[in-house]
Amino acid sequence: MASSDETPGPMPRSGGGSTDAACTPGRAMGIGQRMMDKGAQMLQSLKPVRETQQHVCTFALYSHDFTRQIETHHYLTRLNQDFLQCPVFDSDSPTARLIGVEYIVSERIFEALPPEEQMLWHSHAFEIKSGLWTNPRVPGMIEKVELKNLIKSYGKFWCTWQVDRGDPLPLGAPCLMMSPRSENFAMMKTELIKTRDAKYGFSREEIKESRARISEPDTTNPQADYWIRAGRGFALDVEPVDMKVRAAFP
């Protein structure tokens, strides 16, 4: 069955209507479909989508393979002061592909999680202090207020579409992702950072310098960033199981 650590079999072929969203199979949208979508957009509230508050561009590594690294675009929605949910895309273009979801919790909530659950989460302190976590087009003085809280937060990021290996569709099992670190085996590739910085017209090193005075947590829960401490990552396998069904229906 499917595994997050295996390349899938033969890929579906791209349809004739693919755009800059790589080779996603499918036909070009017709006029009728566009009219329907526009009409629904005007009539429906789309409240969860319109509650998106921030765009964050950063990077992530596959927890089972640190050589695979991707640029990610998180669109943050804050449910309360301690919990954020973020659909993650592969770019900030109108045709960006939804490649996963990250949940972000405060230190207070993380400390209340069971130890085995904490092993699936990563800390954000290094990612923020080092200038990898960015809010494109938001002035540094504005974002610093938010970063002072986020630097103590923890995230759990599941990737559902491995676009970096060329998958035209979301194939296989989800992959657990981790945050970059300063250790040699978990450092981001320089070319990825340079490409991101050139796109938005800023410098990771200058951002890093501007955040030097943001206080880091005194300690980070050792259960988080398990892969750094243990040198082992996580990969999922999909296995068939017996279904649980009621003996009789009314």
Contacts in CASP RR format, 6 or more apart in sequence:
PFRMAT RR
TARGET T0000
AUTHOR 0000-0000-0000
METHOD contacts of the structure
MODEL  1
MASSDETPGPMPRSGGGSTDAACTPGRAMGIGQRMMDKGAQMLQSLKPVR
ETQQHVCTFALYSHDFTRQIETHHYLTRLNQDFLQCPVFDSDSPTARLIG
VEYIVSERIFEALPPEEQMLWHSHAFEIKSGLWTNPRVPGMIEKVELKNL
IKSYGKFWCTWQVDRGDPLPLGAPCLMMSPRSENFAMMKTELIKTRDAKY
GFSREEIKESRARISEPDTTNPQADYWIRAGRGFALDVEPVDMKVRAAFP
1 237 0 8 1.000
1 238 0 8 1.000
1 239 0 8 1.000
1 240 0 8 1.000
2 8 0 8 1.000
2 171 0 8 1.000
2 172 0 8 1.000
2 173 0 8 1.000
2 237 0 8 1.000
2 238 0 8 1.000
3 172 0 8 1.000
3 173 0 8 1.000
3 235 0 8 1.000
3 236 0 8 1.000
3 237 0 8 1.000
3 238 0 8 1.000
4 64 0 8 1.000
4 172 0 8 1.000
4 173 0 8 1.000
4 174 0 8 1.000
4 175 0 8 1.000
4 176 0 8 1.000
4 235 0 8 1.000
4 236 0 8 1.000
4 237 0 8 1.000
5 64 0 8 1.000
5 65 0 8 1.000
5 175 0 8 1.000
5 235 0 8 1.000
5 236 0 8 1.000
6 172 0 8 1.000
7 165 0 8 1.000
8 167 0 8 1.000
8 171 0 8 1.000
8 172 0 8 1.000
11 166 0 8 1.000
11 167 0 8 1.000
11 168 0 8 1.000
11 169 0 8 1.000
11 171 0 8 1.000
12 25 0 8 1.000
12 168 0 8 1.000
12 169 0 8 1.000
13 25 0 8 1.000
14 23 0 8 1.000
14 24 0 8 1.000
14 25 0 8 1.000
14 26 0 8 1.000
14 168 0 8 1.000
15 25 0 8 1.000
15 26 0 8 1.000
15 27 0 8 1.000
16 26 0 8 1.000
16 27 0 8 1.000
16 28 0 8 1.000
17 26 0 8 1.000
17 27 0 8 1.000
17 28 0 8 1.000
18 24 0 8 1.000
18 25 0 8 1.000
18 26 0 8 1.000
19 95 0 8 1.000
20 93 0 8 1.000
20 95 0 8 1.000
21 95 0 8 1.000
21 96 0 8 1.000
21 97 0 8 1.000
22 97 0 8 1.000
22 163 0 8 1.000
22 166 0 8 1.000
22 168 0 8 1.000
23 166 0 8 1.000
23 168 0 8 1.000
24 97 0 8 1.000
24 168 0 8 1.000
24 169 0 8 1.000
25 168 0 8 1.000
25 169 0 8 1.000
48 77 0 8 1.000
51 77 0 8 1.000
52 75 0 8 1.000
52 76 0 8 1.000
52 77 0 8 1.000
53 76 0 8 1.000
53 77 0 8 1.000
53 78 0 8 1.000
54 75 0 8 1.000
54 76 0 8 1.000
54 135 0 8 1.000
54 138 0 8 1.000
54 146 0 8 1.000
55 73 0 8 1.000
55 74 0 8 1.000
55 75 0 8 1.000
55 76 0 8 1.000
55 92 0 8 1.000
55 135 0 8 1.000
55 136 0 8 1.000
56 73 0 8 1.000
56 74 0 8 1.000
56 75 0 8 1.000
56 76 0 8 1.000
56 86 0 8 1.000
56 133 0 8 1.000
56 134 0 8 1.000
56 135 0 8 1.000
57 71 0 8 1.000
57 72 0 8 1.000
57 73 0 8 1.000
57 74 0 8 1.000
57 92 0 8 1.000
57 134 0 8 1.000
57 135 0 8 1.000
57 136 0 8 1.000
57 196 0 8 1.000
57 200 0 8 1.000
58 71 0 8 1.000
58 72 0 8 1.000
58 74 0 8 1.000
58 127 0 8 1.000
58 132 0 8 1.000
58 133 0 8 1.000
58 134 0 8 1.000
59 69 0 8 1.000
59 70 0 8 1.000
59 71 0 8 1.000
59 72 0 8 1.000
59 127 0 8 1.000
59 132 0 8 1.000
59 180 0 8 1.000
59 188 0 8 1.000
59 192 0 8 1.000
59 193 0 8 1.000
59 196 0 8 1.000
60 69 0 8 1.000
60 70 0 8 1.000
60 72 0 8 1.000
60 157 0 8 1.000
60 159 0 8 1.000
60 177 0 8 1.000
60 178 0 8 1.000
60 179 0 8 1.000
60 180 0 8 1.000
61 68 0 8 1.000
61 69 0 8 1.000
61 70 0 8 1.000
61 177 0 8 1.000
61 178 0 8 1.000
61 179 0 8 1.000
61 180 0 8 1.000
61 186 0 8 1.000
61 188 0 8 1.000
62 68 0 8 1.000
62 69 0 8 1.000
62 159 0 8 1.000
62 175 0 8 1.000
62 176 0 8 1.000
62 177 0 8 1.000
62 178 0 8 1.000
63 175 0 8 1.000
63 176 0 8 1.000
63 177 0 8 1.000
63 178 0 8 1.000
63 227 0 8 1.000
63 233 0 8 1.000
63 234 0 8 1.000
63 235 0 8 1.000
64 175 0 8 1.000
64 176 0 8 1.000
64 233 0 8 1.000
64 234 0 8 1.000
64 235 0 8 1.000
66 185 0 8 1.000
66 186 0 8 1.000
68 164 0 8 1.000
68 165 0 8 1.000
69 164 0 8 1.000
69 180 0 8 1.000
69 188 0 8 1.000
69 189 0 8 1.000
69 192 0 8 1.000
70 90 0 8 1.000
70 99 0 8 1.000
70 159 0 8 1.000
70 163 0 8 1.000
70 164 0 8 1.000
71 90 0 8 1.000
71 91 0 8 1.000
71 192 0 8 1.000
71 195 0 8 1.000
71 196 0 8 1.000
72 88 0 8 1.000
72 89 0 8 1.000
72 90 0 8 1.000
72 99 0 8 1.000
72 157 0 8 1.000
73 88 0 8 1.000
73 89 0 8 1.000
73 90 0 8 1.000
73 91 0 8 1.000
73 92 0 8 1.000
73 96 0 8 1.000
74 86 0 8 1.000
74 87 0 8 1.000
74 88 0 8 1.000
74 102 0 8 1.000
75 86 0 8 1.000
75 87 0 8 1.000
75 88 0 8 1.000
75 89 0 8 1.000
76 84 0 8 1.000
76 85 0 8 1.000
76 86 0 8 1.000
76 104 0 8 1.000
77 84 0 8 1.000
77 85 0 8 1.000
77 86 0 8 1.000
78 84 0 8 1.000
79 85 0 8 1.000
81 106 0 8 1.000
81 149 0 8 1.000
82 105 0 8 1.000
82 106 0 8 1.000
82 108 0 8 1.000
82 109 0 8 1.000
83 103 0 8 1.000
83 104 0 8 1.000
83 105 0 8 1.000
83 106 0 8 1.000
83 109 0 8 1.000
84 103 0 8 1.000
84 104 0 8 1.000
84 105 0 8 1.000
85 101 0 8 1.000
85 102 0 8 1.000
85 103 0 8 1.000
85 104 0 8 1.000
86 101 0 8 1.000
86 102 0 8 1.000
86 103 0 8 1.000
86 104 0 8 1.000
87 98 0 8 1.000
87 100 0 8 1.000
87 101 0 8 1.000
88 98 0 8 1.000
88 99 0 8 1.000
88 100 0 8 1.000
88 101 0 8 1.000
88 102 0 8 1.000
88 157 0 8 1.000
88 159 0 8 1.000
89 96 0 8 1.000
89 97 0 8 1.000
89 98 0 8 1.000
89 99 0 8 1.000
90 96 0 8 1.000
90 97 0 8 1.000
90 99 0 8 1.000
90 161 0 8 1.000
90 163 0 8 1.000
91 97 0 8 1.000
92 136 0 8 1.000
97 161 0 8 1.000
97 163 0 8 1.000
98 160 0 8 1.000
98 161 0 8 1.000
99 159 0 8 1.000
99 160 0 8 1.000
99 161 0 8 1.000
99 162 0 8 1.000
99 163 0 8 1.000
99 170 0 8 1.000
100 157 0 8 1.000
100 158 0 8 1.000
100 159 0 8 1.000
100 160 0 8 1.000
100 161 0 8 1.000
100 174 0 8 1.000
101 157 0 8 1.000
101 158 0 8 1.000
101 160 0 8 1.000
102 155 0 8 1.000
102 156 0 8 1.000
102 157 0 8 1.000
102 158 0 8 1.000
102 177 0 8 1.000
103 155 0 8 1.000
103 156 0 8 1.000
103 157 0 8 1.000
104 124 0 8 1.000
104 150 0 8 1.000
104 153 0 8 1.000
104 154 0 8 1.000
104 155 0 8 1.000
105 121 0 8 1.000
105 153 0 8 1.000
105 154 0 8 1.000
105 155 0 8 1.000
106 149 0 8 1.000
106 152 0 8 1.000
106 153 0 8 1.000
107 152 0 8 1.000
107 153 0 8 1.000
107 154 0 8 1.000
107 217 0 8 1.000
110 118 0 8 1.000
110 121 0 8 1.000
110 153 0 8 1.000
110 154 0 8 1.000
110 221 0 8 1.000
110 224 0 8 1.000
111 221 0 8 1.000
113 121 0 8 1.000
115 223 0 8 1.000
118 154 0 8 1.000
118 221 0 8 1.000
118 223 0 8 1.000
118 224 0 8 1.000
118 226 0 8 1.000
119 223 0 8 1.000
119 224 0 8 1.000
119 226 0 8 1.000
120 156 0 8 1.000
120 176 0 8 1.000
120 226 0 8 1.000
120 234 0 8 1.000
121 154 0 8 1.000
121 155 0 8 1.000
121 156 0 8 1.000
121 224 0 8 1.000
122 154 0 8 1.000
122 155 0 8 1.000
122 156 0 8 1.000
122 157 0 8 1.000
122 177 0 8 1.000
122 178 0 8 1.000
122 179 0 8 1.000
122 224 0 8 1.000
122 225 0 8 1.000
123 153 0 8 1.000
123 154 0 8 1.000
123 155 0 8 1.000
123 179 0 8 1.000
123 217 0 8 1.000
123 220 0 8 1.000
123 221 0 8 1.000
123 224 0 8 1.000
123 225 0 8 1.000
124 133 0 8 1.000
124 150 0 8 1.000
124 151 0 8 1.000
124 152 0 8 1.000
124 153 0 8 1.000
124 154 0 8 1.000
124 155 0 8 1.000
124 179 0 8 1.000
125 151 0 8 1.000
125 152 0 8 1.000
125 216 0 8 1.000
125 217 0 8 1.000
125 220 0 8 1.000
126 132 0 8 1.000
126 179 0 8 1.000
126 180 0 8 1.000
126 181 0 8 1.000
126 182 0 8 1.000
127 133 0 8 1.000
127 179 0 8 1.000
127 180 0 8 1.000
128 147 0 8 1.000
128 150 0 8 1.000
128 151 0 8 1.000
128 211 0 8 1.000
128 214 0 8 1.000
129 151 0 8 1.000
129 208 0 8 1.000
129 211 0 8 1.000
129 212 0 8 1.000
129 214 0 8 1.000
129 216 0 8 1.000
130 180 0 8 1.000
130 182 0 8 1.000
130 204 0 8 1.000
130 208 0 8 1.000
131 204 0 8 1.000
131 207 0 8 1.000
131 208 0 8 1.000
131 211 0 8 1.000
132 180 0 8 1.000
132 188 0 8 1.000
132 193 0 8 1.000
132 204 0 8 1.000
133 147 0 8 1.000
133 150 0 8 1.000
134 196 0 8 1.000
134 200 0 8 1.000
134 202 0 8 1.000
134 207 0 8 1.000
135 143 0 8 1.000
135 146 0 8 1.000
136 200 0 8 1.000
137 200 0 8 1.000
140 210 0 8 1.000
144 211 0 8 1.000
144 214 0 8 1.000
147 211 0 8 1.000
147 214 0 8 1.000
148 214 0 8 1.000
148 215 0 8 1.000
151 214 0 8 1.000
151 215 0 8 1.000
151 216 0 8 1.000
151 217 0 8 1.000
152 217 0 8 1.000
154 221 0 8 1.000
154 224 0 8 1.000
155 179 0 8 1.000
156 176 0 8 1.000
157 176 0 8 1.000
157 177 0 8 1.000
157 178 0 8 1.000
158 174 0 8 1.000
158 175 0 8 1.000
158 176 0 8 1.000
158 177 0 8 1.000
159 174 0 8 1.000
159 175 0 8 1.000
159 176 0 8 1.000
159 177 0 8 1.000
160 170 0 8 1.000
160 174 0 8 1.000
161 167 0 8 1.000
161 169 0 8 1.000
161 170 0 8 1.000
161 171 0 8 1.000
162 171 0 8 1.000
162 175 0 8 1.000
172 238 0 8 1.000
173 236 0 8 1.000
173 237 0 8 1.000
173 238 0 8 1.000
174 236 0 8 1.000
175 235 0 8 1.000
175 236 0 8 1.000
176 233 0 8 1.000
176 234 0 8 1.000
176 235 0 8 1.000
176 236 0 8 1.000
178 186 0 8 1.000
178 225 0 8 1.000
178 227 0 8 1.000
179 225 0 8 1.000
180 186 0 8 1.000
180 187 0 8 1.000
180 188 0 8 1.000
181 187 0 8 1.000
181 225 0 8 1.000
181 228 0 8 1.000
183 228 0 8 1.000
186 228 0 8 1.000
193 204 0 8 1.000
196 204 0 8 1.000
197 203 0 8 1.000
197 204 0 8 1.000
222 229 0 8 1.000
226 232 0 8 1.000
226 233 0 8 1.000
227 233 0 8 1.000
227 234 0 8 1.000
END
